[in-house]
Amino acid sequence: MKKSILQIALVAGTLVFSCQQKNEVAVTTTYEVVGEAEVVPGNYGNIVQADEIFSTAEMISSVEVEGEFVGKVSGEIKEVCTKKGCWFAMDLPNGESMRVTFKDYGFFLPTNSQGFPIVIEGVATLTETDVETLRHYAEDKGGTKEEIEAITAPERKITFEATGALVKPKV
């Protein structure tokens, strides 16, 4: 009898563990897109639900007071890396723009996603970007030689490292 109970407990434990593993896999799905996509809307990186979204003003306030923001914000994709979609920029209510990169270079957005509404989840911080990196970004977005050479000072701005992005259809 004790042996049967032990076997049942072992089987039940295995089933519970295997179900948990399957749920984890379903949460981290990504579209494998580099370049243009025929259909832009969708989840990229970790699946992002369109709930519990903070305003970008709340995000800015959190970064200024606490040094970082962890959560979801929404906006519109203003610029995208034209080489492979490895970053994008969105406007903030203070008149600045925010560069969004993707955690561990783990996913990209379609290079034709400019103008689409987006919900991103991750961490925002105040970052200083050096001149070399700023010039690299300018090159990625197709800047002219003169525009690239005109970058001579580092830039201190809020940046966002996303773990997932939900690109919504244009309205």
Phi and psi restraints in degrees (value plus and minus 20) as a CYANA .aco file:
   2 LYS   PHI     -82.4   -42.4
   2 LYS   PSI     -56.4   -16.4
   3 LYS   PHI     -86.2   -46.2
   3 LYS   PSI     -59.2   -19.2
   4 SER   PHI     -85.0   -45.0
   4 SER   PSI     -62.8   -22.8
   5 ILE   PHI     -84.2   -44.2
   5 ILE   PSI     -60.8   -20.8
   6 LEU   PHI     -83.6   -43.6
   6 LEU   PSI     -62.3   -22.3
   7 GLN   PHI     -85.0   -45.0
   7 GLN   PSI     -62.4   -22.4
   8 ILE   PHI     -82.8   -42.8
   8 ILE   PSI     -63.4   -23.4
   9 ALA   PHI     -83.3   -43.3
   9 ALA   PSI     -59.7   -19.7
  10 LEU   PHI     -84.9   -44.9
  10 LEU   PSI     -63.8   -23.8
  11 VAL   PHI     -84.8   -44.8
  11 VAL   PSI     -64.6   -24.6
  12 ALA   PHI     -82.4   -42.4
  12 ALA   PSI     -62.2   -22.2
  13 GLY   PHI     -82.9   -42.9
  13 GLY   PSI     -60.8   -20.8
  14 THR   PHI     -83.4   -43.4
  14 THR   PSI     -63.6   -23.6
  15 LEU   PHI     -82.6   -42.6
  15 LEU   PSI     -64.5   -24.5
  16 VAL   PHI     -81.8   -41.8
  16 VAL   PSI     -65.2   -25.2
  17 PHE   PHI     -83.2   -43.2
  17 PHE   PSI     -63.5   -23.5
  18 SER   PHI     -87.4   -47.4
  18 SER   PSI     -53.3   -13.3
  19 CYS   PHI     -86.7   -46.7
  19 CYS   PSI     -59.1   -19.1
  20 GLN   PHI     -84.8   -44.8
  20 GLN   PSI     -60.1   -20.1
  21 GLN   PHI     -80.2   -40.2
  21 GLN   PSI     -63.8   -23.8
  22 LYS   PHI     -83.8   -43.8
  22 LYS   PSI     -58.7   -18.7
  23 ASN   PHI     -84.3   -44.3
  23 ASN   PSI     -58.7   -18.7
  24 GLU   PHI     -82.1   -42.1
  24 GLU   PSI     -63.3   -23.3
  25 VAL   PHI     -82.3   -42.3
  25 VAL   PSI     -59.6   -19.6
  26 ALA   PHI     -86.5   -46.5
  26 ALA   PSI     -44.0    -4.0
  27 VAL   PHI     -98.3   -58.3
  27 VAL   PSI     -48.0    -8.0
  28 THR   PHI    -129.3   -89.3
  28 THR   PSI      64.1   104.1
  29 THR   PHI    -136.1   -96.1
  29 THR   PSI     125.9   165.9
  30 THR   PHI    -161.9  -121.9
  30 THR   PSI     128.0   168.0
  31 TYR   PHI    -103.6   -63.6
  31 TYR   PSI     115.1   155.1
  32 GLU   PHI    -112.2   -72.2
  32 GLU   PSI      65.3   105.3
  33 VAL   PHI    -142.4  -102.4
  33 VAL   PSI     110.2   150.2
  34 VAL   PHI    -153.2  -113.2
  34 VAL   PSI      94.9   134.9
  35 GLY   PHI      84.7   124.7
  35 GLY   PSI    -172.8  -132.8
  36 GLU   PHI     -98.5   -58.5
  36 GLU   PSI     131.7   171.7
  37 ALA   PHI    -143.3  -103.3
  37 ALA   PSI     125.1   165.1
  38 GLU   PHI     -87.1   -47.1
  38 GLU   PSI     -59.8   -19.8
  39 VAL   PHI    -141.9  -101.9
  39 VAL   PSI      94.8   134.8
  40 VAL   PHI    -103.8   -63.8
  40 VAL   PSI     -66.4   -26.4
  41 PRO   PHI     -78.0   -38.0
  41 PRO   PSI     122.9   162.9
  42 GLY   PHI     130.9   170.9
  42 GLY   PSI     159.7   199.7
  43 ASN   PHI    -110.5   -70.5
  43 ASN   PSI     117.5   157.5
  44 TYR   PHI    -147.0  -107.0
  44 TYR   PSI     115.6   155.6
  45 GLY   PHI      54.9    94.9
  45 GLY   PSI    -166.7  -126.7
  46 ASN   PHI     -83.6   -43.6
  46 ASN   PSI     126.5   166.5
  47 ILE   PHI     -85.2   -45.2
  47 ILE   PSI     109.9   149.9
  48 VAL   PHI    -133.1   -93.1
  48 VAL   PSI     105.9   145.9
  49 GLN   PHI    -110.0   -70.0
  49 GLN   PSI     124.0   164.0
  50 ALA   PHI    -107.1   -67.1
  50 ALA   PSI      38.1    78.1
  51 ASP   PHI    -159.2  -119.2
  51 ASP   PSI     144.0   184.0
  52 GLU   PHI      31.4    71.4
  52 GLU   PSI      26.1    66.1
  53 ILE   PHI    -112.7   -72.7
  53 ILE   PSI     111.1   151.1
  54 PHE   PHI    -112.9   -72.9
  54 PHE   PSI     135.5   175.5
  55 SER   PHI     -96.0   -56.0
  55 SER   PSI     138.1   178.1
  56 THR   PHI     -86.2   -46.2
  56 THR   PSI     -48.2    -8.2
  57 ALA   PHI     -84.8   -44.8
  57 ALA   PSI     -60.9   -20.9
  58 GLU   PHI     -85.6   -45.6
  58 GLU   PSI     -58.1   -18.1
  59 MET   PHI     -82.2   -42.2
  59 MET   PSI     -67.2   -27.2
  60 ILE   PHI     -78.8   -38.8
  60 ILE   PSI     -65.5   -25.5
  61 SER   PHI     -79.9   -39.9
  61 SER   PSI     -63.3   -23.3
  62 SER   PHI     -83.5   -43.5
  62 SER   PSI     -62.6   -22.6
  63 VAL   PHI     -84.3   -44.3
  63 VAL   PSI     -62.0   -22.0
  64 GLU   PHI     -86.2   -46.2
  64 GLU   PSI     -57.9   -17.9
  65 VAL   PHI    -107.2   -67.2
  65 VAL   PSI     -67.1   -27.1
  66 GLU   PHI    -122.4   -82.4
  66 GLU   PSI     -30.0    10.0
  67 GLY   PHI      71.5   111.5
  67 GLY   PSI     -34.8     5.2
  68 GLU   PHI    -180.6  -140.6
  68 GLU   PSI     145.9   185.9
  69 PHE   PHI    -152.6  -112.6
  69 PHE   PSI     114.0   154.0
  70 VAL   PHI    -142.9  -102.9
  70 VAL   PSI     101.1   141.1
  71 GLY   PHI     137.6   177.6
  71 GLY   PSI    -175.6  -135.6
  72 LYS   PHI    -137.1   -97.1
  72 LYS   PSI     121.7   161.7
  73 VAL   PHI    -156.9  -116.9
  73 VAL   PSI     141.8   181.8
  74 SER   PHI    -146.7  -106.7
  74 SER   PSI     139.6   179.6
  75 GLY   PHI    -195.5  -155.5
  75 GLY   PSI    -177.5  -137.5
  76 GLU   PHI    -145.7  -105.7
  76 GLU   PSI     119.8   159.8
  77 ILE   PHI     -93.5   -53.5
  77 ILE   PSI      94.6   134.6
  78 LYS   PHI    -113.6   -73.6
  78 LYS   PSI     -63.7   -23.7
  79 GLU   PHI    -155.9  -115.9
  79 GLU   PSI     130.2   170.2
  80 VAL   PHI    -154.3  -114.3
  80 VAL   PSI     124.8   164.8
  81 CYS   PHI     -75.8   -35.8
  81 CYS   PSI     101.8   141.8
  82 THR   PHI    -100.5   -60.5
  82 THR   PSI     -30.9     9.1
  83 LYS   PHI    -100.0   -60.0
  83 LYS   PSI     -69.9   -29.9
  84 LYS   PHI    -172.1  -132.1
  84 LYS   PSI     -10.4    29.6
  85 GLY   PHI      57.1    97.1
  85 GLY   PSI      10.3    50.3
  86 CYS   PHI    -103.4   -63.4
  86 CYS   PSI     -23.0    17.0
  87 TRP   PHI    -178.6  -138.6
  87 TRP   PSI     143.0   183.0
  88 PHE   PHI    -167.5  -127.5
  88 PHE   PSI     146.0   186.0
  89 ALA   PHI    -142.3  -102.3
  89 ALA   PSI     125.2   165.2
  90 MET   PHI    -156.0  -116.0
  90 MET   PSI     130.1   170.1
  91 ASP   PHI     -96.7   -56.7
  91 ASP   PSI     127.6   167.6
  92 LEU   PHI    -131.9   -91.9
  92 LEU   PSI     138.6   178.6
  93 PRO   PHI     -87.4   -47.4
  93 PRO   PSI     -34.7     5.3
  94 ASN   PHI    -106.6   -66.6
  94 ASN   PSI     -11.9    28.1
  95 GLY   PHI      71.0   111.0
  95 GLY   PSI     -28.9    11.1
  96 GLU   PHI    -111.1   -71.1
  96 GLU   PSI     151.0   191.0
  97 SER   PHI    -134.0   -94.0
  97 SER   PSI     138.1   178.1
  98 MET   PHI    -140.7  -100.7
  98 MET   PSI     109.6   149.6
  99 ARG   PHI    -105.6   -65.6
  99 ARG   PSI     113.3   153.3
 100 VAL   PHI    -136.1   -96.1
 100 VAL   PSI     104.4   144.4
 101 THR   PHI    -134.5   -94.5
 101 THR   PSI     155.7   195.7
 102 PHE   PHI    -138.7   -98.7
 102 PHE   PSI     110.4   150.4
 103 LYS   PHI     -70.6   -30.6
 103 LYS   PSI     108.5   148.5
 104 ASP   PHI      36.0    76.0
 104 ASP   PSI       3.5    43.5
 105 TYR   PHI      36.1    76.1
 105 TYR   PSI      11.7    51.7
 106 GLY   PHI     -98.8   -58.8
 106 GLY   PSI     -37.2     2.8
 107 PHE   PHI    -178.8  -138.8
 107 PHE   PSI     146.3   186.3
 108 PHE   PHI    -153.8  -113.8
 108 PHE   PSI     143.4   183.4
 109 LEU   PHI    -121.6   -81.6
 109 LEU   PSI     135.4   175.4
 110 PRO   PHI     -79.5   -39.5
 110 PRO   PSI     123.0   163.0
 111 THR   PHI     -90.1   -50.1
 111 THR   PSI     -32.6     7.4
 112 ASN   PHI    -123.6   -83.6
 112 ASN   PSI      11.6    51.6
 113 SER   PHI    -116.6   -76.6
 113 SER   PSI     -15.5    24.5
 114 GLN   PHI     -78.3   -38.3
 114 GLN   PSI     115.4   155.4
 115 GLY   PHI      71.4   111.4
 115 GLY   PSI     -27.3    12.7
 116 PHE   PHI    -105.1   -65.1
 116 PHE   PSI     124.0   164.0
 117 PRO   PHI     -92.0   -52.0
 117 PRO   PSI     129.5   169.5
 118 ILE   PHI    -165.6  -125.6
 118 ILE   PSI     127.1   167.1
 119 VAL   PHI    -138.0   -98.0
 119 VAL   PSI     105.8   145.8
 120 ILE   PHI    -139.5   -99.5
 120 ILE   PSI     128.6   168.6
 121 GLU   PHI    -145.3  -105.3
 121 GLU   PSI     116.1   156.1
 122 GLY   PHI     141.8   181.8
 122 GLY   PSI    -163.4  -123.4
 123 VAL   PHI    -148.5  -108.5
 123 VAL   PSI     110.4   150.4
 124 ALA   PHI    -128.4   -88.4
 124 ALA   PSI     118.5   158.5
 125 THR   PHI    -162.4  -122.4
 125 THR   PSI     145.0   185.0
 126 LEU   PHI    -108.4   -68.4
 126 LEU   PSI     102.6   142.6
 127 THR   PHI    -150.0  -110.0
 127 THR   PSI     126.1   166.1
 128 GLU   PHI    -123.9   -83.9
 128 GLU   PSI     103.5   143.5
 129 THR   PHI    -123.6   -83.6
 129 THR   PSI     106.7   146.7
 130 ASP   PHI     -93.5   -53.5
 130 ASP   PSI     144.8   184.8
 131 VAL   PHI     -80.0   -40.0
 131 VAL   PSI     -63.3   -23.3
 132 GLU   PHI     -79.6   -39.6
 132 GLU   PSI     -64.0   -24.0
 133 THR   PHI     -88.0   -48.0
 133 THR   PSI     -60.4   -20.4
 134 LEU   PHI     -81.6   -41.6
 134 LEU   PSI     -59.5   -19.5
 135 ARG   PHI     -86.6   -46.6
 135 ARG   PSI     -57.6   -17.6
 136 HIS   PHI     -81.9   -41.9
 136 HIS   PSI     -64.9   -24.9
 137 TYR   PHI     -81.6   -41.6
 137 TYR   PSI     -62.1   -22.1
 138 ALA   PHI     -82.4   -42.4
 138 ALA   PSI     -58.2   -18.2
 139 GLU   PHI     -86.2   -46.2
 139 GLU   PSI     -62.5   -22.5
 140 ASP   PHI     -79.0   -39.0
 140 ASP   PSI     -55.2   -15.2
 141 LYS   PHI    -110.6   -70.6
 141 LYS   PSI     -12.0    28.0
 142 GLY   PHI      68.1   108.1
 142 GLY   PSI       4.2    44.2
 143 GLY   PHI     -85.6   -45.6
 143 GLY   PSI     133.4   173.4
 144 THR   PHI     -95.7   -55.7
 144 THR   PSI     145.1   185.1
 145 LYS   PHI     -78.1   -38.1
 145 LYS   PSI     -60.3   -20.3
 146 GLU   PHI     -85.7   -45.7
 146 GLU   PSI     -62.7   -22.7
 147 GLU   PHI     -82.9   -42.9
 147 GLU   PSI     -61.6   -21.6
 148 ILE   PHI     -86.0   -46.0
 148 ILE   PSI     -64.1   -24.1
 149 GLU   PHI     -89.9   -49.9
 149 GLU   PSI     -41.9    -1.9
 150 ALA   PHI     -92.6   -52.6
 150 ALA   PSI     -32.5     7.5
 151 ILE   PHI    -100.9   -60.9
 151 ILE   PSI      91.6   131.6
 152 THR   PHI    -149.2  -109.2
 152 THR   PSI     -22.5    17.5
 153 ALA   PHI    -154.8  -114.8
 153 ALA   PSI     127.4   167.4
 154 PRO   PHI     -85.2   -45.2
 154 PRO   PSI     143.7   183.7
 155 GLU   PHI    -146.4  -106.4
 155 GLU   PSI     113.5   153.5
 156 ARG   PHI    -130.5   -90.5
 156 ARG   PSI      90.9   130.9
 157 LYS   PHI    -167.1  -127.1
 157 LYS   PSI     147.3   187.3
 158 ILE   PHI     -96.2   -56.2
 158 ILE   PSI     110.4   150.4
 159 THR   PHI    -141.5  -101.5
 159 THR   PSI     139.1   179.1
 160 PHE   PHI    -150.6  -110.6
 160 PHE   PSI     108.0   148.0
 161 GLU   PHI    -125.8   -85.8
 161 GLU   PSI      89.9   129.9
 162 ALA   PHI    -110.8   -70.8
 162 ALA   PSI     120.5   160.5
 163 THR   PHI    -117.0   -77.0
 163 THR   PSI     -36.8     3.2
 164 GLY   PHI    -183.1  -143.1
 164 GLY   PSI     137.8   177.8
 165 ALA   PHI    -164.3  -124.3
 165 ALA   PSI     116.7   156.7
 166 LEU   PHI    -133.2   -93.2
 166 LEU   PSI      86.0   126.0
 167 VAL   PHI    -108.0   -68.0
 167 VAL   PSI     104.2   144.2
 168 LYS   PHI    -115.6   -75.6
 168 LYS   PSI     140.0   180.0
 169 PRO   PHI     -85.7   -45.7
 169 PRO   PSI     130.5   170.5
 170 LYS   PHI     -88.2   -48.2
 170 LYS   PSI     122.0   162.0
